[in-house]
Amino acid sequence: MQLSLATILAEAARRHPDRTAIITDDAHVSYATLWEDSLRYAGALRSLGVVPGDRVALLAGNVVDFVRCYYGILAVGGTVVTVPPMLSAEEAAFLLSDTGARLVLAQDMFAALARAAVGDGDVQVRTTGEPHRPDALESVAAAAEPLPSHVSRSPDDVAVIFYTSGTTGTPKGALLTHLNLVMNATVNAFDVHPMSGDDVVMGSLPLFHTFGQSVALNTTFRVGATLVLQERFDPDEAIRMMREHGATIFDGVPTMFVRLAEAAANHSELPDLRFCVSGGASLPEVVLRRFEEAFSTTIYEGYGLSETSPTASTNQPLYGARTGSVGHPIWGVDVEIARADIDERVELLPRGEQGEIVVRGHNVFAGYLNRPEATAEAVVDGWFRTGDIGFRDDEGFIHIVDRKKDLIIRGGFNVYPREVEEVLLRFPGISQVAVVGLPDAELGEEVCAVVVPEKKGAVDPAELQSWARERLGRHKYPRRVEIVTELPLGPSFKVLKRELRARFGGKS
């Protein structure tokens, strides 16, 4: 059996050659042109010595060349290693070394980062975006013979290596197969939130991340719809682009919905969105309500990880949307709750009981690169152990309580940060909040709330503590409140709580 993720674009180009695949502020690119460009890049890669199975790093932002390179690597039979552009040279070098990448394709503005990451090694760097540069991939493509079609691959061959965000430590390379990613795009497009070729998807999510790549890029192309690329997320610009290009769908993470809801007041007209999809982190109920009221649309909150391609469950029209939940498992995937205190086996729990969320199905990755022990710990009895704590209610909706590793144990009592965050976000003047546990000599850990006030507001820590004391258990309300202008975010826009613990853990 043969299957390639490159088929996603190849089939869209065959069926809808003249339909617009990508819109940017500078260009409209048809499916036929995009696939021809990708095959030219694939020919260039072959001339540079890339053979099926080789790992090729891709360092680019939300530009058309990311897409050309992405499908070009897949078309020649290579494995894509996406490198977030905001990494340091040392961090990027780790990814190149860990994967054994033989070539880096870098958007011109990130060429210096690519070269610094490569150092004195023998990894090649080719740039895109400036055709006249001596190291430009475009010049190689002009001299090479385009591939006539994509190279055949096995469903179990690795298509993309996604690195975990590193919120809990050193990133690990999750091996995603062609089957994983083709199935996730197909199920998302036709079963979870049915789409059509008439849809226009706003692409503000970074394409180097699993959410943007699978749910925005591959899912959109699976139905032959149009993707509007925003190079760097800005809420006012996103609203303008959605209005100008008739966006019908917005995929985003909670921080994006926060900023869009705030920016809505600056616009007399807002886009007419059919629906939105939220993922990447838990969406606070107050944020969901604010956004849905402002934009008169529905947000379907979903759940997934790099290791699950990423979608595992989501609120869906088929079952209805339940605020505060992440819906039901997607087609072909099982999501259950297992005892969290047993590591060597998976023991499922009945509905209503809290435990660790476990996943099995076509979306579960092939393992962690070069880390067999980590893979064995993560995949037990055929189930992927997510490290998240949750439960299923009587109607089968899945609820996330919190990250297993983010659990705060204060004086022997469990405190789930997400529960505290949901309450604190109802306090007037708060835009964002992250709750972390900090070391305490007497209690083990103390609850600390790190707060970002709204742009035109201010938050008094004492008032917030007094307000929270009335609404949370005595062991739950924050004894410490820190005011900041912004929260540290990782490449996937997740809050880096380990940085907050490091920053405030030494204060008295």
N, C-alpha and C positions, 0 to 999 in steps of 0.2 A: 504494500500500500504506500502511496506517495501523497504528501501534503506539504504545502509551503504557505507561510504567512504572506508571501508576496502575492499570492492569488487574490487576496483582498483587493489590491489595486488593479491587478491584471484583469480580473473579471469585471470590475466597475468600468474600466477603460473599454473593454470589449462590448459591454452592454450599453453604456452611456457615453460614447466617445466625446460628444460635444457638450455634455453637461459640465457646469463649473464645479471643480473639485475643491479649489482653495481660493479664498479672497483675502487679500491684504490691502492696506491703504494704497499700495503701489501697483497691484496686479490682480488679474483674474486668470486662473490657470485651469484649463479643461482637463478632464480625465485622460484623454488621449495624449495630450502634450506631457502631462505629468508622468505617465507610464513610459513614454518615449525617452524622456529625460532620465528616468530611473534606469532604463536599460542602457543608456549611454554611460551613465556612471558605473553600472555593473561591468560594462566592457572595459572601462578605465581601471577598475579594481582588478579585473582578471589580468590586464596587461602589467599591473604592478605586482603580480604574483599571488593574489588572493585566490585560494582554492576552497571548495566546500569544507565547512567545519572551522575555518580560520575565524578568529575573533578580531573584529574591527571596532575600535572605539569611535564614538560619535559625540563631538563636543560642539553643541550649537543651541541657539535659542529657538523661539517660535518663529522660524522663517521657512520659506518654501524649500530652501536647500536642506533643512533638516529632513523633510519628507522625501526629497529626491535621494539623499544619502541613505536614509533608513531603508527604503524599498530597494535601492541599488545594492546595498549589502545583502539583503535577503535574496534578491534575484540571482546574485552570483553564488549563493549557497553559504554565505558567511553568517556568523553570529554577531548580533548587534550588542555592543556594550555602551550603554548611554552614560555619559559623564556630565553631571550637573555643572554648569558654568560657574557657579558661585563657590566651588571648592577651591581650596588652596592648592598650590602646585604639589605639595607633599601628599595631600589627600588624593589628588588625581593620579599621582605616581603610584600610590598604593593600588588603585583600581587597575591600572595598566599592568603592574607587576603580578597582581593576584590572578588576573585573567590570562596573562601571557599574550596580550594583544600585540599584533605585528604591525598595526597601522592605526594612525589617528586621523580622522577627518574632522577638521576644525573650521568653524565659521571664522572668517578673517579676523573679526574683533577679538577672538579668543586664541589666536595663533600663539601669542606670547605665553599664555598659560599652558598650551599644549607642549611647546618646546621646553618650557621649564619642567614640566612633568616628565618628559622623555629624558631630559638631561643628556648624558653622554652615551646613553644606550643606543641600540641599533633599531629602535622602533621608528618607522617613517612617520612624517607629518605631512599631510596634504591639506591645503586650505580651500575654502569655497567662498564665493561672494565677490572676489576680486580676480577676474579671469586673467589679468595681465601679470599677476605675480608669478615668479619662476616656479614656485611650488604649488601652483593652483591645480586643483583636480580638473577644472574645466579644460585646461590645456591638454591634459592627458586624455580626457574624454574626446576631444576634438580629433586626436590622432589615432584613437583606438576604434576597433570595430564594435558597434553596439551588440549586446547579446540579442539573439532572435527571440528568446523567451527566458523565463526564469529557470534556474537549475532545480531539478527534482530533489526533494528532501523527504525523509521519513517523518511520520507524525511525532515520533519520540525524539527526534533530533532537537537540540536546543536552538531556539530562534533568537532569544533576547536574554541577556543577563541584567537583571535589575538589582541594584544594591539597596539593601534596607537603609532606612534613613539615618540609622545610627543614634536614635533617641536614647538608647540604653547602652551604647558602647560602640565597639568597632563594627563597621558595616560588614554585612555578609552578602555574597553574591547569590541571589536566588535564580536558579536555572529554570526558565520558562520555555516550554516546548512549542512547536508549531501547533500541535493539537490544543494545548492549553489556550493559546491566544486566539486561534481561529474560532474555537468554540465559544470563548468568552465574548468576542465581538458579535458572533452570530446570535447567541442567546440574548445579549443586551439589545440588539437591533430589532429582532423579530418577536421576542417573547416577553422580555422584562418590561420595557417601555417601547411598544411598537412604533417604529419610525418609517418614513417613506422618503423617496427621492426629492420630495418637495421641501423637506425640512432644511433649515439653515442653523447650524450649531455654532455657538460662540466659543471659540477656542482660546480662552484665557489661561487655562491650565497649562503648566509647562509640559511640553511634549517629551522631555527626557524622563518624566516620572510615569509610573505605571498607570495612574488614573487618567492623565491626559492622553497617554499613548493608546491605551486600550479602549477607554470609554468615549473619548472625544475623537481621536484620529481613526483608529481601526473600525470602530462601530459606525461612524459616519460614512466611511468609504464602503462598508459592507452593504449598505443600502443605496449607495450612489447619491448621497445627499451632499450638501455643501458645508465646508468648514471655514469659518472666518477666523483668521489667525491674528491674535494680538501679541505683539512681540514681548511686551512687559505689562503685567496687569496694572491698570489704572482704572478706578471705578467710573469716573466721568467719561473717559475715553471709551470704556467698554459699553456704556449706555449709548454713547454717540454711534459707535460702530454697529451695535445691535439694531438701533433705529434705522440707520442708513442702509443696512444690508438685509433688513427684514428677518432678523434672527427669531427662531421659534423655540429654541432649546438653549439653556445655559447649564453647563456643568461646572461645579465649583466646590471649593472647600469652605468651611465655616467662616474663616477670616475674610474671604471674598464676599460672602453674603452680608457680613457685618458692614463692610465698607460700601457695598452697593446700596444697602438700605439707608445708610447715612447720606450717600450722594444723591439719592432719589429726589430729595428736597430741592436740589439745584436745577432740576429739569422740568420744563412745563409738559413734556411728553415723554412717556416711557415705552420701551419695546413691548410688543404684544406676544408674550411668551406662552407657548402651549404648556410647557412644564419645565422644571429644573431638577437637577440631580445633585445631591450633596453627598460627599464622601471624604475620605482621608482622615477625618477626626469626627468626634461626636458633635452634632449640631445642637446647641442649646435651644430649648423650646422658645425662649423669648426672642432669639434671633430669627427663628423660623417664622414666628408670628409677624414680626416687624416687616420682614421681606415680603411675605405673602400679601400683607395688607397694602404695602407700597406698590407692588407690581401686579397685583390681582392675578396671581398664578399659584400653582401648587409645587411645593418642593417634595420630591421623593428622596428621603434619606436612605442611603445604602451603607453597606459594610463590606470591607474586603481588605486584603493585604497584598503586598508584592508577591507573597508566596501563593496567593490564590487568584492570580492573573488579571485583575484583582477582585472582581465582583464575586461575592459569596452569597449575600442576601440583600434584599432591598424592598422598600415599600413599592408595591406594584398596583396598577389599576385593577388587575384581576382580583386581588384580595382587599383593596382599599388601603388608604394610608392611615397609619396610627401614629400620632405625634408622640415622640419620645421613644419610638422603636425603630429598628432597622428592617422591619418587614419580615418577609418569608424568604427561604432559600430560593435561588434561581433554578431554572429547569436543569435537571440532571445533577444537582448538587445536594448533598445532605449537610445540614448544620444542626448540631445537637449540643447538649450541655453535659459535661463530664465532671467527675470529682476532681477538684483542683489539687487535692493533697496526695494524689497517687500519680507518680511519674512513669512507672514501668508498664502500665496498661491503661486502657481507656474504659472506664466504668460509667456508663450513661446514667443520668439522673432523670427523674420524672419532671413533668412540667411544673413550673412554679418554684422549683429549687434552684438556688444559685450555684454556679460552678464555672469551670473553664469552657469556653466556646471551642468546639472542635469541628473540623470541616473535612469532607471527603467528596470526591467527584472528579470530573474532567478538568477542573480548574486548578487542582493541587499540583504544585511545582514538582520538578524532578529531584530536588535536593539543593543543598548549599555547595557552591563550588569549593573544592579542596577542604571541606569540613565534614567528613563522614560522621564524626561524633555528634556534631550539632544537628545533622540531618536525622540521625537515629533518635535524638532527644525530641525533635520536632514532629516526626512522623511515627506514630505508635499505633499498632494494630490497624494500619491503613487510614488512620485519621491524622490530620494536621492539627497540632495543638497550638492555638493562636496566642496564648498568654493573656487573653482578655477574659474578664469575668462577666457573666450575664445569665439570663434565664429566658425561658419561653413561657408566655402566658397561656391561658386556657384556649385561646383561639389560634395559637401557633406563632404569634408575633414574637420576634426575637428582640430582647432588650439588652443593651450594653450597660453594665454597671460601672466598670472601669478596667484599666490595665492592671493585670495581676501584679506587675512590678511597681505600679504607682500607688498601690494600697498603702495607706498610712496607718500604723498601729500606735495609737496614743494611749499610754497607760493600760495596755492590754485590750483596748477596744478598737475595732476596725472602723476606719473612716475612708469612705470612697470619695476621692477628690471631685469626680464629676457631679455627684449629688450636691456637694457644697457649692460648686461653681454654678449649677443651675439656679440655686437659691440666690446667690450673691448677684447674679446678673439682673435680678428684678429690682435691685437697689437703684434709685434714680441717679443718672450721671455716669454709670459704668458702661464702657464700650466693650471691654474684654477683661477676662480674669483667668488666672491659672492658680490652682491650689496645689501646693507641694508640702511634703513632710520634711521638717528640718530636725537635725539631731537635738535631743534634749536630755540632759544628765539625769533628770528625775523620771520623766515619762517615757523615755526612749525616743519619741518623736513628738514634735509640736506642729500644729496646723498653721500654715502661712498662706495668706492670700496675696498674690501679686496682681495689682489692679492697674488697668489702663483707663483713665477717665475719657469721656466723650470730648470731642475737640473743643467745644465751647463750655465745658463743665469742669468741676473740681469735685474730688471726693475726700471727705474728712475721715481719716482712719477710725477715730473714736466713734463717730456716728455710725459708721458701717459696722463696727464690732457690736455696738449696742443693738442695732437693728437685727443683725444676724443672730444674736443671742436669743432673741424672742422667737426665731423661726427655725433654729437648728438645735439638736441635742447638745447637752453640755460638753460632750466630748468632741463635737463636730465643728462648732463655730471657731473661726480663726482668732487665735490670740495675738497673731502678728499680721499686720497689713502693710505691704510695701507698695508705694505708688511709683509707677514707671511710665515713660512715654510710649513704649512699645515692648512687645514680647519677642524673645528670640525665636526665630522660625527656621526650620530646616529646609532643605531643597524642595520638599513636598508641601511646604507651608504648615507643617505640624509644629506645635509649640515644643521647644526643646526644654523640657522640665529639668533635665539633668544640669543644664546651664543655670537655671534659676536656683537649684539646690546648691550648686557650687558658689554662686554669687552671694546668696544670702545665708548660707549655712554657717559661715564664720562669724556672723554678726551676733551681738548679744541683745 
